[in-house]
Amino acid sequence: MKTWVHSAMILLACLVGTACDKGQGTVADEDPTMVSLNLDVALTDDPASYAAATGDNEKMQTLRIIIVRPDGTVEANRYIEITKAVVTYGYETFKVRGNEIKRIYLLVNEQNTRLIDNGTPVGDTWEFFRAIRPGDTFPAERIARLTVGLDTPSAQLAGPLPMNESHEVEVGDKDQACTLFVTRAAVKFSVRIVNRGTDARQLTGLAIEKMADRAYYMPRDAVYDPDAAAEGNNQKAIVSYTTPADAGYYRFELLSDELPLTLPTGDEEATLKPIYLLEGKYVDPDAPAVADGPARNYRIALSIDGHRDLLTGYLPNLPQLPRNTHAVVTVTIGAGSDLTCMVDVVPYGEVILDPSFGI
């Protein structure tokens, strides 16, 4: 089974130039230090990788850009509804005050998110963010504590995926350029099954343990792999992050009209639709000790021919599950009377570690 762990992001190329301000959701005056800030929004997924956007739910359908001045004043809050899901959007122009460092918040697909604010569900996310008006003080602490929640035991993120980030950008008094990215607030599992046995089988269930039932909406204390930046790689892997202290962990069980799924013999792969879950930091106290390589904290279980959890084992090389991870899990059912599962994990950087587990 191969698990590819990649990251995908949305880039915004920012140019301070002479483009016209659309006059939408922006504080403007006649200050001579006012400049035009042009934001070019595009997905930069590598189409050759498993992290490339597949389907409209992994693309941009709405975008909100909030610009905050150093004193915490909201300078702009613009919502863009994109008529067709895209990987490249185009330009948005803002008139902003120059010669200062801005904090820019980028929110994608906000309305398809079950937000929780200090334990209380947010009813209308569009109204929630729209209420942050230019000229007001930006509620930084409140935004930082927002979480995304899931119902258990069969819930997953459905519809357009939330994507977001915040960045500090130094705006001068002349033309300049910057690159900003947005991170998908999801962990994507793609499961492929190859049946090397002599008889066709039926996949009748799939479970993954232990998945988080909530995560921060905005990335919290996220640190990206510095080696990727040094190599100019646009696919950033999160190596350190923070999760809510009160997050619970549950056994995700796939409830899908895809099941039962026939597993023909031979080289043909049976593939499930992607599964979208939340980032987490579960530590399994019962996991076996690993002398070399990362700890094993997450288990997968397959039910075959009606036999619950017939094939189960730890996923190697997934000690944690930060957002924006894509795990491609390839299960191989061996020949003969026994079922076996081989897992090759290729994380960011394509380092192959311990590749196997069995029943």
Secondary structure, DSSP 8 states (H G I E B T S, - for coil): -EEE----EEEEEEEEES-----SSB-----TTEEEEEEEEEE---TTSTTS--SGGGSEEEEEEEEE-TTSBEEEEEEEEEEEEESEEEEEEEEEESSEEEEEEEEESGGG--EEETTEE-S-HHHHHHTS-TTSB--HHHHHH-EEE--TTT----SS--EEEEEEEEE-SS--EEEEEEEESSEEEEEEEEE-SSS-EEEEEEEEEEEESEEESS--S-EE-HHHHHTT-SS--EEE----TT--EEEEE---TT-SEEE-BSS-EEE---EEE--B----TTS---SSS-----EEEEEETTEEEEEEEE-TT-S-B-TT-EEEEEEEE-SSS--EEE-EEE-TT------EEE-
